[in-house]
Amino acid sequence: MANSLPVLSIGKHTPKYPLIQGGMGVRISGPNLAGAVAGAGGIGTIASVGLAVGSDAFDGRNYFEVNQVVLKENVERAKKISGGGVIAVNVMVALTDYGLHIRGACEGGVDIIISGAGLPLRLPELTKNFPDVALVPIVSSTKAANLIVRRWEKLYGRLPDAFVVETPLYAGGHLGVTRMEQVTDEALSLETVIPELVRYIEDEVRADIPVIGAGGIWGRSDMEKVFALGARGVQMGTRFAATVEGDASIGFKQALIDATESDVVIIKSPVGIPGRALRSPFVQRYLDGTAESKPCFANCLSHCSYRTDKQAFCIAQALVDAYRGNWEDGLFFCGSNVGRIEKMETVEEIFGEMFG
Ligand SMILES: Cc1cc2nc3c(=O)[nH]c(=O)nc-3n(C[C@H](O)[C@H](O)[C@H](O)COP(=O)(O)O)c2cc1C
């Protein structure tokens, strides 16, 4: 059955199946999940953000240094678990210590860096000593892809090794748009953007750059629809978040299992962009304007309305609470298909169902 699927080659890396498990922070996709996915024949992705929080070396002041060390260790661990599979690290451009995350990932031996939540315009410069590391921007429009292509060609003489197109219509976590009304903009659907981006790459860039679709993909038929649009891979987040191998606590996974479609809301995150999450008691208090935030502990974001203006809340604290399963105080990111999760599945079960 795998023969009828597209072959997804990203730089020097060709996984058995054209499926990426999307990076999910804070610590929802760590080395266990990424290693299991890569071992099953997909691309497993570690989210680089907030890893210091679970480390004994973190003393409240050394967040940046510890995060870099833990990321490196996590990549090494995921590689080992996967038995030589393809491991990626997801690094958000919006992070204060973006360069340190990239370096930690590269030093750990990562195969691919996937980077969004902003345009990764400096990524080639930050990885210049690691030429085998493939670079994959996440975009939500062809316009964003064009900006990256022009800048990378002009300044660094290189092109992205693939693009992930993530649609704000269904994806989990931060959505790659700035205004709330763009979350429902059909012009940013996979049906519109994938064929447009594939044409742009063929006609204007004239290069072989695979496009990967993300947002709302659950099973084999969703995947085939995305391939029919011209994509050569898919990226899935939410379904993997509640797997047995997922790195989050049981409490986090149970919250996703218990959720229905009507529990999903869009909030304006302190980063300044919309995000999709569950209506937990904390999120409800935030929407009502009565949420109290725990203090900022890491200066983790280059733009944070909580740190600068005491607006919104400390997102790192709220995501760590969710990771620990604290339903009352946590921010539980999820995609719009979270209502379909009925139980904890294994990674192997998901791959079996998707690839036969
Ligand atoms: C809990 C959670 C956390 C996420 N964290 C990140 C992140 O740190 N960086 C990122 O680029 N995308 C993040 N995402 C997006 C996923 O990587 C993925 O692209 C997206 O969820 C795909 O849509 P789906 O959930 O409908 O499959 C997150 C998604 C979820 C559900």
PDBQT file of the ligand as one rigid body, heavy atoms in Angstrom, charges set to zero:
ROOT
HETATM    1  C1  LIG A 401      -1.039  20.843  22.059  1.00  0.00    +0.000 C 
HETATM    2  C2  LIG A 401      -0.482  21.456  20.806  1.00  0.00    +0.000 A 
HETATM    3  C3  LIG A 401       0.690  22.193  20.879  1.00  0.00    +0.000 A 
HETATM    4  C4  LIG A 401       1.262  22.733  19.714  1.00  0.00    +0.000 A 
HETATM    5  N1  LIG A 401       2.452  23.399  19.809  1.00  0.00    +0.000 NA
HETATM    6  C5  LIG A 401       3.070  23.839  18.687  1.00  0.00    +0.000 A 
HETATM    7  C6  LIG A 401       4.361  24.445  18.746  1.00  0.00    +0.000 A 
HETATM    8  O1  LIG A 401       4.983  24.527  19.824  1.00  0.00    +0.000 OA
HETATM    9  N2  LIG A 401       4.911  24.908  17.594  1.00  0.00    +0.000 N 
HETATM   10  C7  LIG A 401       4.260  24.783  16.387  1.00  0.00    +0.000 A 
HETATM   11  O2  LIG A 401       4.786  25.223  15.353  1.00  0.00    +0.000 OA
HETATM   12  N3  LIG A 401       3.047  24.185  16.289  1.00  0.00    +0.000 NA
HETATM   13  C8  LIG A 401       2.450  23.705  17.401  1.00  0.00    +0.000 A 
HETATM   14  N4  LIG A 401       1.247  23.046  17.302  1.00  0.00    +0.000 N 
HETATM   15  C9  LIG A 401       0.693  22.737  15.954  1.00  0.00    +0.000 C 
HETATM   16  C10 LIG A 401       1.020  21.292  15.514  1.00  0.00    +0.000 C 
HETATM   17  O3  LIG A 401       2.405  21.111  15.344  1.00  0.00    +0.000 OA
HETATM   18  C11 LIG A 401       0.324  20.879  14.198  1.00  0.00    +0.000 C 
HETATM   19  O4  LIG A 401       0.862  21.538  13.092  1.00  0.00    +0.000 OA
HETATM   20  C12 LIG A 401      -1.143  21.136  14.196  1.00  0.00    +0.000 C 
HETATM   21  O5  LIG A 401      -1.695  20.777  15.429  1.00  0.00    +0.000 OA
HETATM   22  C13 LIG A 401      -1.810  20.362  13.060  1.00  0.00    +0.000 C 
HETATM   23  O6  LIG A 401      -3.182  20.367  13.162  1.00  0.00    +0.000 OA
HETATM   24  P1  LIG A 401      -4.021  19.157  13.863  1.00  0.00    +0.000 P 
HETATM   25  O7  LIG A 401      -3.813  19.322  15.324  1.00  0.00    +0.000 OA
HETATM   26  O8  LIG A 401      -5.415  19.442  13.419  1.00  0.00    +0.000 OA
HETATM   27  O9  LIG A 401      -3.480  17.852  13.347  1.00  0.00    +0.000 OA
HETATM   28  C14 LIG A 401       0.632  22.541  18.459  1.00  0.00    +0.000 A 
HETATM   29  C15 LIG A 401      -0.566  21.811  18.398  1.00  0.00    +0.000 A 
HETATM   30  C16 LIG A 401      -1.119  21.267  19.548  1.00  0.00    +0.000 A 
HETATM   31  C17 LIG A 401      -2.382  20.463  19.446  1.00  0.00    +0.000 C 
ENDROOT
TORSDOF 0
